[in-house]
Amino acid sequence: MNGPAEPDHLHGQALVATTDPATLGATLARDLAGGWQASAGSVRIGGATIDFHAWPDGLRLDAYAGSLEQLGAAEEAINGVLERVDVRAIAWRTRPSTLPGAPPLEPPVYNFPFDEDHDD
């Protein structure tokens, strides 16, 4: 995806545990008419964008959509490809902070412990 998602977009995530995430990512891109290069790819399904990245422990999926219906359709399309290549069902999680009516996220607070010889 180019740039950050719009503030009102929903964000769903999943991790597909696999020992060959690059091949699985390339398969998703090919079967869903998306793009794949090196270790990352992206595909558009209806009003949703799904980004995927090869990680050492599997293929990370990030879906962005403007509605729950679009998000659900994107997740179903991904799940359909995964079933065809005999990957077990995966659990999608919608990030609560992106649901309609959710309060805005507070900026992170970093409390790093420093030793006495730290100069800041």
N, CA, C and O atoms as a GROMACS GRO file, in nm:
protein
  480
    1MET      N    1   0.085  -0.117   0.000
    1MET     CA    2   0.000   0.000   0.000
    1MET      C    3   0.089   0.124   0.000
    1MET      O    4   0.193   0.126   0.067
    2ASN      N    5   0.050   0.224  -0.073
    2ASN     CA    6   0.128   0.346  -0.078
    2ASN      C    7   0.081   0.442   0.029
    2ASN      O    8  -0.031   0.492   0.023
    3GLY      N    9   0.165   0.469   0.127
    3GLY     CA   10   0.131   0.562   0.234
    3GLY      C   11   0.041   0.500   0.338
    3GLY      O   12  -0.004   0.386   0.322
    4PRO      N   13   0.017   0.572   0.446
    4PRO     CA   14  -0.065   0.518   0.554
    4PRO      C   15  -0.212   0.513   0.515
    4PRO      O   16  -0.257   0.585   0.426
    5ALA      N   17  -0.287   0.426   0.584
    5ALA     CA   18  -0.430   0.417   0.560
    5ALA      C   19  -0.497   0.544   0.607
    5ALA      O   20  -0.449   0.611   0.698
    6GLU      N   21  -0.609   0.578   0.544
    6GLU     CA   22  -0.684   0.694   0.589
    6GLU      C   23  -0.732   0.667   0.731
    6GLU      O   24  -0.753   0.552   0.768
    7PRO      N   25  -0.751   0.773   0.812
    7PRO     CA   26  -0.786   0.755   0.953
    7PRO      C   27  -0.912   0.673   0.977
    7PRO      O   28  -0.922   0.605   1.079
    8ASP      N   29  -1.009   0.678   0.885
    8ASP     CA   30  -1.133   0.605   0.908
    8ASP      C   31  -1.129   0.462   0.853
    8ASP      O   32  -1.232   0.394   0.854
    9HIS      N   33  -1.016   0.417   0.807
    9HIS     CA   34  -1.008   0.282   0.753
    9HIS      C   35  -0.993   0.178   0.863
    9HIS      O   36  -0.924   0.199   0.962
   10LEU      N   37  -1.061   0.066   0.843
   10LEU     CA   38  -1.048  -0.048   0.933
   10LEU      C   39  -0.921  -0.123   0.898
   10LEU      O   40  -0.876  -0.120   0.783
   11HIS      N   41  -0.864  -0.190   0.995
   11HIS     CA   42  -0.739  -0.262   0.975
   11HIS      C   43  -0.753  -0.401   1.036
   11HIS      O   44  -0.772  -0.415   1.156
   12GLY      N   45  -0.744  -0.503   0.951
   12GLY     CA   46  -0.743  -0.642   0.997
   12GLY      C   47  -0.606  -0.701   0.976
   12GLY      O   48  -0.536  -0.666   0.882
   13GLN      N   49  -0.567  -0.792   1.066
   13GLN     CA   50  -0.435  -0.855   1.056
   13GLN      C   51  -0.447  -1.006   1.074
   13GLN      O   52  -0.537  -1.055   1.141
   14ALA      N   53  -0.355  -1.077   1.012
   14ALA     CA   54  -0.345  -1.221   1.031
   14ALA      C   55  -0.201  -1.262   1.005
   14ALA      O   56  -0.127  -1.193   0.935
   15LEU      N   57  -0.162  -1.376   1.061
   15LEU     CA   58  -0.031  -1.434   1.034
   15LEU      C   59  -0.053  -1.578   0.990
   15LEU      O   60  -0.116  -1.657   1.060
   16VAL      N   61   0.000  -1.611   0.873
   16VAL     CA   62  -0.008  -1.747   0.822
   16VAL      C   63   0.125  -1.814   0.854
   16VAL      O   64   0.228  -1.781   0.795
   17ALA      N   65   0.122  -1.908   0.948
   17ALA     CA   66   0.245  -1.979   0.985
   17ALA      C   67   0.285  -2.070   0.870
   17ALA      O   68   0.210  -2.160   0.830
   18THR      N   69   0.404  -2.047   0.816
   18THR     CA   70   0.455  -2.128   0.706
   18THR      C   71   0.608  -2.118   0.704
   18THR      O   72   0.665  -2.018   0.747
   19THR      N   73   0.670  -2.222   0.656
   19THR     CA   74   0.816  -2.220   0.643
   19THR      C   75   0.861  -2.156   0.512
   19THR      O   76   0.980  -2.131   0.492
   20ASP      N   77   0.765  -2.129   0.422
   20ASP     CA   78   0.798  -2.068   0.293
   20ASP      C   79   0.705  -1.950   0.264
   20ASP      O   80   0.623  -1.958   0.172
   21PRO      N   81   0.716  -1.842   0.342
   21PRO     CA   82   0.625  -1.730   0.323
   21PRO      C   83   0.639  -1.660   0.188
   21PRO      O   84   0.541  -1.605   0.137
   22ALA      N   85   0.757  -1.662   0.129
   22ALA     CA   86   0.776  -1.595   0.000
   22ALA      C   87   0.696  -1.663  -0.110
   22ALA      O   88   0.634  -1.596  -0.193
   23THR      N   89   0.697  -1.795  -0.112
   23THR     CA   90   0.620  -1.868  -0.214
   23THR      C   91   0.471  -1.846  -0.193
   23THR      O   92   0.397  -1.828  -0.289
   24LEU      N   93   0.427  -1.849  -0.068
   24LEU     CA   94   0.286  -1.826  -0.039
   24LEU      C   95   0.244  -1.684  -0.078
   24LEU      O   96   0.136  -1.665  -0.134
   25GLY      N   97   0.328  -1.586  -0.051
   25GLY     CA   98   0.299  -1.448  -0.090
   25GLY      C   99   0.289  -1.433  -0.241
   25GLY      O  100   0.199  -1.366  -0.291
   26ALA      N  101   0.381  -1.496  -0.313
   26ALA     CA  102   0.377  -1.491  -0.459
   26ALA      C  103   0.250  -1.557  -0.513
   26ALA      O  104   0.193  -1.510  -0.611
   27THR      N  105   0.206  -1.665  -0.449
   27THR     CA  106   0.083  -1.734  -0.489
   27THR      C  107  -0.038  -1.644  -0.468
   27THR      O  108  -0.124  -1.635  -0.556
   28LEU      N  109  -0.046  -1.578  -0.353
   28LEU     CA  110  -0.158  -1.486  -0.328
   28LEU      C  111  -0.161  -1.376  -0.432
   28LEU      O  112  -0.266  -1.344  -0.487
   29ALA      N  113  -0.046  -1.317  -0.459
   29ALA     CA  114  -0.039  -1.209  -0.557
   29ALA      C  115  -0.083  -1.256  -0.694
   29ALA      O  116  -0.159  -1.187  -0.762
   30ARG      N  117  -0.037  -1.373  -0.736
   30ARG     CA  118  -0.072  -1.426  -0.867
   30ARG      C  119  -0.222  -1.457  -0.876
   30ARG      O  120  -0.288  -1.417  -0.971
   31ASP      N  121  -0.274  -1.528  -0.776
   31ASP     CA  122  -0.413  -1.572  -0.782
   31ASP      C  123  -0.513  -1.458  -0.764
   31ASP      O  124  -0.628  -1.470  -0.809
   32LEU      N  125  -0.472  -1.349  -0.701
   32LEU     CA  126  -0.563  -1.237  -0.677
   32LEU      C  127  -0.527  -1.114  -0.760
   32LEU      O  128  -0.573  -1.003  -0.732
   33ALA      N  129  -0.445  -1.134  -0.863
   33ALA     CA  130  -0.406  -1.027  -0.957
   33ALA      C  131  -0.342  -0.909  -0.885
   33ALA      O  132  -0.376  -0.793  -0.911
   34GLY      N  133  -0.251  -0.939  -0.794
   34GLY     CA  134  -0.180  -0.834  -0.722
   34GLY      C  135  -0.034  -0.831  -0.764
   34GLY      O  136   0.002  -0.882  -0.869
   35GLY      N  137   0.048  -0.770  -0.680
   35GLY     CA  138   0.190  -0.761  -0.708
   35GLY      C  139   0.271  -0.823  -0.596
   35GLY      O  140   0.230  -0.823  -0.480
   36TRP      N  141   0.388  -0.876  -0.632
   36TRP     CA  142   0.481  -0.935  -0.535
   36TRP      C  143   0.621  -0.907  -0.581
   36TRP      O  144   0.655  -0.930  -0.697
   37GLN      N  145   0.703  -0.856  -0.490
   37GLN     CA  146   0.843  -0.828  -0.524
   37GLN      C  147   0.927  -0.851  -0.400
   37GLN      O  148   0.894  -0.802  -0.291
   38ALA      N  149   1.034  -0.924  -0.416
   38ALA     CA  150   1.126  -0.957  -0.306
   38ALA      C  151   1.049  -1.028  -0.196
   38ALA      O  152   1.022  -1.147  -0.209
   39SER      N  153   1.013  -0.960  -0.088
   39SER     CA  154   0.946  -1.027   0.023
   39SER      C  155   0.816  -0.957   0.064
   39SER      O  156   0.770  -0.975   0.177
   40ALA      N  157   0.758  -0.878  -0.026
   40ALA     CA  158   0.635  -0.807   0.007
   40ALA      C  159   0.545  -0.796  -0.115
   40ALA      O  160   0.591  -0.797  -0.229
   41GLY      N  161   0.416  -0.787  -0.088
   41GLY     CA  162   0.320  -0.775  -0.197
   41GLY      C  163   0.196  -0.702  -0.153
   41GLY      O  164   0.180  -0.669  -0.035
   42SER      N  165   0.109  -0.677  -0.250
   42SER     CA  166  -0.015  -0.606  -0.222
   42SER      C  167  -0.118  -0.645  -0.328
   42SER      O  168  -0.084  -0.675  -0.442
   43VAL      N  169  -0.244  -0.644  -0.286
   43VAL     CA  170  -0.353  -0.674  -0.377
   43VAL      C  171  -0.473  -0.589  -0.338
   43VAL      O  172  -0.495  -0.562  -0.220
   44ARG      N  173  -0.552  -0.548  -0.438
   44ARG     CA  174  -0.676  -0.475  -0.413
   44ARG      C  175  -0.793  -0.568  -0.441
   44ARG      O  176  -0.798  -0.635  -0.545
   45ILE      N  177  -0.886  -0.572  -0.347
   45ILE     CA  178  -1.008  -0.652  -0.362
   45ILE      C  179  -1.124  -0.561  -0.327
   45ILE      O  180  -1.142  -0.525  -0.211
   46GLY      N  181  -1.203  -0.524  -0.428
   46GLY     CA  182  -1.312  -0.430  -0.403
   46GLY      C  183  -1.255  -0.300  -0.348
   46GLY      O  184  -1.166  -0.240  -0.409
   47GLY      N  185  -1.304  -0.257  -0.235
   47GLY     CA  186  -1.256  -0.135  -0.173
   47GLY      C  187  -1.147  -0.157  -0.071
   47GLY      O  188  -1.112  -0.065   0.003
   48ALA      N  189  -1.092  -0.277  -0.066
   48ALA     CA  190  -0.990  -0.309   0.035
   48ALA      C  191  -0.853  -0.327  -0.028
   48ALA      O  192  -0.840  -0.365  -0.145
   49THR      N  193  -0.752  -0.300   0.051
   49THR     CA  194  -0.613  -0.325   0.011
   49THR      C  195  -0.555  -0.422   0.113
   49THR      O  196  -0.570  -0.404   0.233
   50ILE      N  197  -0.489  -0.526   0.063
   50ILE     CA  198  -0.423  -0.622   0.151
   50ILE      C  199  -0.275  -0.619   0.120
   50ILE      O  200  -0.233  -0.646   0.007
   51ASP      N  201  -0.196  -0.587   0.221
   51ASP     CA  202  -0.050  -0.592   0.210
   51ASP      C  203  -0.003  -0.720   0.276
   51ASP      O  204  -0.060  -0.762   0.377
   52PHE      N  205   0.100  -0.784   0.221
   52PHE     CA  206   0.154  -0.903   0.285
   52PHE      C  207   0.306  -0.900   0.279
   52PHE      O  208   0.366  -0.853   0.182
   53HIS      N  209   0.365  -0.951   0.387
   53HIS     CA  210   0.511  -0.945   0.404
   53HIS      C  211   0.561  -1.080   0.454
   53HIS      O  212   0.502  -1.138   0.546
   54ALA      N  213   0.669  -1.129   0.395
   54ALA     CA  214   0.732  -1.253   0.440
   54ALA      C  215   0.813  -1.224   0.566
   54ALA      O  216   0.902  -1.140   0.565
   55TRP      N  217   0.782  -1.295   0.672
   55TRP     CA  218   0.855  -1.287   0.797
   55TRP      C  219   0.917  -1.423   0.823
   55TRP      O  220   0.875  -1.521   0.761
   56PRO      N  221   1.015  -1.433   0.911
   56PRO     CA  222   1.077  -1.563   0.938
   56PRO      C  223   0.977  -1.670   0.986
   56PRO      O  224   0.996  -1.788   0.959
   57ASP      N  225   0.870  -1.627   1.057
   57ASP     CA  226   0.776  -1.725   1.110
   57ASP      C  227   0.649  -1.739   1.026
   57ASP      O  228   0.559  -1.813   1.064
   58GLY      N  229   0.640  -1.670   0.913
   58GLY     CA  230   0.522  -1.684   0.829
   58GLY      C  231   0.496  -1.562   0.743
   58GLY      O  232   0.583  -1.476   0.726
   59LEU      N  233   0.375  -1.556   0.689
   59LEU     CA  234   0.335  -1.447   0.602
   59LEU      C  235   0.239  -1.358   0.680
   59LEU      O  236   0.131  -1.402   0.719
   60ARG      N  237   0.276  -1.232   0.702
   60ARG     CA  238   0.191  -1.138   0.773
   60ARG      C  239   0.099  -1.071   0.672
   60ARG      O  240   0.143  -1.026   0.566
   61LEU      N  241  -0.028  -1.064   0.706
   61LEU     CA  242  -0.129  -1.002   0.622
   61LEU      C  243  -0.187  -0.881   0.694
   61LEU      O  244  -0.223  -0.890   0.812
   62ASP      N  245  -0.196  -0.770   0.625
   62ASP     CA  246  -0.259  -0.648   0.676
   62ASP      C  247  -0.363  -0.604   0.576
   62ASP      O  248  -0.330  -0.570   0.462
   63ALA      N  249  -0.490  -0.603   0.617
   63ALA     CA  250  -0.600  -0.563   0.529
   63ALA      C  251  -0.654  -0.429   0.576
   63ALA      O  252  -0.678  -0.408   0.695
   64TYR      N  253  -0.675  -0.338   0.482
   64TYR     CA  254  -0.728  -0.205   0.509
   64TYR      C  255  -0.854  -0.185   0.426
   64TYR      O  256  -0.853  -0.210   0.305
   65ALA      N  257  -0.963  -0.140   0.489
   65ALA     CA  258  -1.088  -0.121   0.417
   65ALA      C  259  -1.169  -0.009   0.481
   65ALA      O  260  -1.145   0.029   0.596
   66GLY      N  261  -1.264   0.043   0.406
   66GLY     CA  262  -1.347   0.151   0.455
   66GLY      C  263  -1.472   0.104   0.528
   66GLY      O  264  -1.540   0.185   0.591
   67SER      N  265  -1.502  -0.027   0.520
   67SER     CA  266  -1.621  -0.078   0.589
   67SER      C  267  -1.595  -0.222   0.633
   67SER      O  268  -1.504  -0.288   0.584
   68LEU      N  269  -1.676  -0.267   0.727
   68LEU     CA  270  -1.664  -0.406   0.772
   68LEU      C  271  -1.695  -0.503   0.659
   68LEU      O  272  -1.636  -0.610   0.652
   69GLU      N  273  -1.788  -0.467   0.570
   69GLU     CA  274  -1.822  -0.553   0.457
   69GLU      C  275  -1.702  -0.569   0.363
   69GLU      O  276  -1.672  -0.680   0.319
   70GLN      N  277  -1.635  -0.458   0.332
   70GLN     CA  278  -1.518  -0.465   0.244
   70GLN      C  279  -1.407  -0.546   0.310
   70GLN      O  280  -1.339  -0.625   0.244
   71LEU      N  281  -1.388  -0.526   0.440
   71LEU     CA  282  -1.285  -0.600   0.512
   71LEU      C  283  -1.316  -0.749   0.509
   71LEU      O  284  -1.228  -0.830   0.485
   72GLY      N  285  -1.442  -0.785   0.534
   72GLY     CA  286  -1.483  -0.925   0.532
   72GLY      C  287  -1.465  -0.989   0.396
   72GLY      O  288  -1.421  -1.104   0.386
   73ALA      N  289  -1.499  -0.917   0.289
   73ALA     CA  290  -1.483  -0.969   0.153
   73ALA      C  291  -1.335  -0.994   0.121
   73ALA      O  292  -1.301  -1.095   0.059
   74ALA      N  293  -1.249  -0.902   0.163
   74ALA     CA  294  -1.105  -0.920   0.140
   74ALA      C  295  -1.052  -1.041   0.216
   74ALA      O  296  -0.976  -1.120   0.161
   75GLU      N  297  -1.094  -1.055   0.340
   75GLU     CA  298  -1.050  -1.170   0.420
   75GLU      C  299  -1.099  -1.301   0.358
   75GLU      O  300  -1.025  -1.399   0.355
   76GLU      N  301  -1.223  -1.303   0.309
   76GLU     CA  302  -1.276  -1.423   0.245
   76GLU      C  303  -1.198  -1.459   0.118
   76GLU      O  304  -1.172  -1.576   0.093
   77ALA      N  305  -1.162  -1.358   0.039
   77ALA     CA  306  -1.085  -1.384  -0.083
   77ALA      C  307  -0.949  -1.445  -0.049
   77ALA      O  308  -0.906  -1.540  -0.114
   78ILE      N  309  -0.881  -1.389   0.051
   78ILE     CA  310  -0.751  -1.442   0.093
   78ILE      C  311  -0.770  -1.585   0.144
   78ILE      O  312  -0.694  -1.675   0.107
   79ASN      N  313  -0.870  -1.607   0.230
   79ASN     CA  314  -0.894  -1.740   0.285
   79ASN      C  315  -0.922  -1.841   0.174
   79ASN      O  316  -0.881  -1.957   0.184
   80GLY      N  317  -0.992  -1.799   0.068
   80GLY     CA  318  -1.021  -1.890  -0.043
   80GLY      C  319  -0.895  -1.938  -0.112
   80GLY      O  320  -0.882  -2.056  -0.144
   81VAL      N  321  -0.801  -1.847  -0.136
   81VAL     CA  322  -0.674  -1.887  -0.197
   81VAL      C  323  -0.597  -1.979  -0.104
   81VAL      O  324  -0.542  -2.080  -0.147
   82LEU      N  325  -0.594  -1.946   0.024
   82LEU     CA  326  -0.520  -2.029   0.119
   82LEU      C  327  -0.577  -2.170   0.126
   82LEU      O  328  -0.501  -2.266   0.135
   83GLU      N  329  -0.710  -2.183   0.121
   83GLU     CA  330  -0.771  -2.316   0.122
   83GLU      C  331  -0.732  -2.395  -0.001
   83GLU      O  332  -0.706  -2.515   0.008
   84ARG      N  333  -0.726  -2.329  -0.118
   84ARG     CA  334  -0.690  -2.398  -0.242
   84ARG      C  335  -0.548  -2.451  -0.239
   84ARG      O  336  -0.518  -2.552  -0.303
   85VAL      N  337  -0.458  -2.384  -0.166
   85VAL     CA  338  -0.320  -2.431  -0.158
   85VAL      C  339  -0.297  -2.511  -0.030
   85VAL      O  340  -0.184  -2.535   0.012
   86ASP      N  341  -0.408  -2.552   0.031
   86ASP     CA  342  -0.407  -2.642   0.146
   86ASP      C  343  -0.341  -2.582   0.271
   86ASP      O  344  -0.273  -2.652   0.346
   87VAL      N  345  -0.362  -2.452   0.291
   87VAL     CA  346  -0.318  -2.388   0.415
   87VAL      C  347  -0.437  -2.386   0.508
   87VAL      O  348  -0.548  -2.351   0.467
   88ARG      N  349  -0.417  -2.424   0.631
   88ARG     CA  350  -0.525  -2.428   0.729
   88ARG      C  351  -0.584  -2.290   0.751
   88ARG      O  352  -0.520  -2.188   0.724
   89ALA      N  353  -0.706  -2.288   0.800
   89ALA     CA  354  -0.775  -2.162   0.827
   89ALA      C  355  -0.691  -2.074   0.919
   89ALA      O  356  -0.624  -2.123   1.010
   90ILE      N  357  -0.696  -1.946   0.894
   90ILE     CA  358  -0.622  -1.851   0.977
   90ILE      C  359  -0.723  -1.762   1.050
   90ILE      O  360  -0.837  -1.748   1.007
   91ALA      N  361  -0.680  -1.705   1.158
   91ALA     CA  362  -0.766  -1.616   1.236
   91ALA      C  363  -0.732  -1.471   1.205
   91ALA      O  364  -0.621  -1.426   1.229
   92TRP      N  365  -0.829  -1.400   1.152
   92TRP     CA  366  -0.814  -1.258   1.128
   92TRP      C  367  -0.852  -1.184   1.254
   92TRP      O  368  -0.945  -1.224   1.325
   93ARG      N  369  -0.782  -1.076   1.283
   93ARG     CA  370  -0.812  -0.990   1.398
   93ARG      C  371  -0.827  -0.848   1.346
   93ARG      O  372  -0.740  -0.797   1.276
   94THR      N  373  -0.938  -0.785   1.382
   94THR     CA  374  -0.957  -0.644   1.348
   94THR      C  375  -0.901  -0.561   1.461
   94THR      O  376  -0.935  -0.582   1.578
   95ARG      N  377  -0.815  -0.468   1.428
   95ARG     CA  378  -0.756  -0.383   1.532
   95ARG      C  379  -0.865  -0.296   1.592
   95ARG      O  380  -0.926  -0.217   1.520
   96PRO      N  381  -0.892  -0.310   1.722
   96PRO     CA  382  -1.002  -0.236   1.785
   96PRO      C  383  -0.994  -0.085   1.767
   96PRO      O  384  -1.097  -0.019   1.758
   97SER      N  385  -0.874  -0.030   1.762
   97SER     CA  386  -0.860   0.115   1.750
   97SER      C  387  -0.908   0.166   1.615
   97SER      O  388  -0.923   0.287   1.598
   98THR      N  389  -0.934   0.077   1.519
   98THR     CA  390  -0.978   0.121   1.387
   98THR      C  391  -1.128   0.103   1.368
   98THR      O  392  -1.181   0.141   1.264
   99LEU      N  393  -1.198   0.047   1.467
   99LEU     CA  394  -1.342   0.027   1.453
   99LEU      C  395  -1.416   0.160   1.460
   99LEU      O  396  -1.371   0.253   1.528
  100PRO      N  397  -1.530   0.171   1.390
  100PRO     CA  398  -1.605   0.297   1.393
  100PRO      C  399  -1.639   0.338   1.536
  100PRO      O  400  -1.684   0.256   1.616
  101GLY      N  401  -1.617   0.464   1.567
  101GLY     CA  402  -1.647   0.516   1.699
  101GLY      C  403  -1.539   0.495   1.802
  101GLY      O  404  -1.554   0.539   1.916
  102ALA      N  405  -1.430   0.428   1.766
  102ALA     CA  406  -1.322   0.403   1.862
  102ALA      C  407  -1.252   0.535   1.894
  102ALA      O  408  -1.236   0.620   1.806
  103PRO      N  409  -1.211   0.553   2.019
  103PRO     CA  410  -1.138   0.676   2.053
  103PRO      C  411  -1.003   0.677   1.983
  103PRO      O  412  -0.946   0.571   1.956
  104PRO      N  413  -0.951   0.795   1.954
  104PRO     CA  414  -0.820   0.802   1.890
  104PRO      C  415  -0.712   0.745   1.981
  104PRO      O  416  -0.722   0.751   2.104
  105LEU      N  417  -0.610   0.689   1.919
  105LEU     CA  418  -0.499   0.635   1.997
  105LEU      C  419  -0.420   0.747   2.061
  105LEU      O  420  -0.397   0.852   2.001
  106GLU      N  421  -0.378   0.724   2.182
  106GLU     CA  422  -0.291   0.818   2.250
  106GLU      C  423  -0.150   0.800   2.195
  106GLU      O  424  -0.113   0.689   2.155
  107PRO      N  425  -0.070   0.905   2.192
  107PRO     CA  426   0.068   0.886   2.148
  107PRO      C  427   0.141   0.793   2.245
  107PRO      O  428   0.113   0.795   2.365
  108PRO      N  429   0.234   0.713   2.194
  108PRO     CA  430   0.305   0.620   2.283
  108PRO      C  431   0.391   0.694   2.384
  108PRO      O  432   0.442   0.803   2.358
  109VAL      N  433   0.406   0.634   2.499
  109VAL     CA  434   0.492   0.688   2.604
  109VAL      C  435   0.607   0.591   2.621
  109VAL      O  436   0.586   0.473   2.648
  110TYR      N  437   0.726   0.639   2.605
  110TYR     CA  438   0.844   0.555   2.618
  110TYR      C  439   0.910   0.580   2.752
  110TYR      O  440   0.949   0.693   2.783
  111ASN      N  441   0.922   0.477   2.832
  111ASN     CA  442   0.988   0.487   2.962
  111ASN      C  443   1.108   0.392   2.962
  111ASN      O  444   1.102   0.284   3.019
  112PHE      N  445   1.214   0.434   2.898
  112PHE     CA  446   1.332   0.351   2.891
  112PHE      C  447   1.416   0.372   3.016
  112PHE      O  448   1.444   0.486   3.054
  113PRO      N  449   1.457   0.265   3.080
  113PRO     CA  450   1.547   0.283   3.195
  113PRO      C  451   1.688   0.318   3.146
  113PRO      O  452   1.740   0.256   3.053
  114PHE      N  453   1.746   0.415   3.208
  114PHE     CA  454   1.881   0.455   3.172
  114PHE      C  455   1.971   0.441   3.294
  114PHE      O  456   1.926   0.459   3.408
  115ASP      N  457   2.094   0.408   3.271
  115ASP     CA  458   2.188   0.400   3.382
  115ASP      C  459   2.247   0.539   3.410
  115ASP      O  460   2.221   0.633   3.335
  116GLU      N  461   2.324   0.551   3.517
  116GLU     CA  462   2.374   0.682   3.561
  116GLU      C  463   2.463   0.750   3.459
  116GLU      O  464   2.469   0.873   3.457
  117ASP      N  465   2.533   0.675   3.375
  117ASP     CA  466   2.626   0.741   3.285
  117ASP      C  467   2.562   0.777   3.150
  117ASP      O  468   2.633   0.806   3.054
  118HIS      N  469   2.429   0.776   3.143
  118HIS     CA  470   2.360   0.820   3.023
  118HIS      C  471   2.360   0.972   3.022
  118HIS      O  472   2.330   1.034   3.124
  119ASP      N  473   2.393   1.034   2.910
  119ASP     CA  474   2.414   1.179   2.904
  119ASP      C  475   2.290   1.261   2.872
  119ASP      O  476   2.298   1.384   2.870
  120ASP      N  477   2.176   1.200   2.848
  120ASP     CA  478   2.058   1.281   2.810
  120ASP      C  479   1.999   1.351   2.927
  120ASP      O  480   1.900   1.422   2.913
   0.00000   0.00000   0.00000
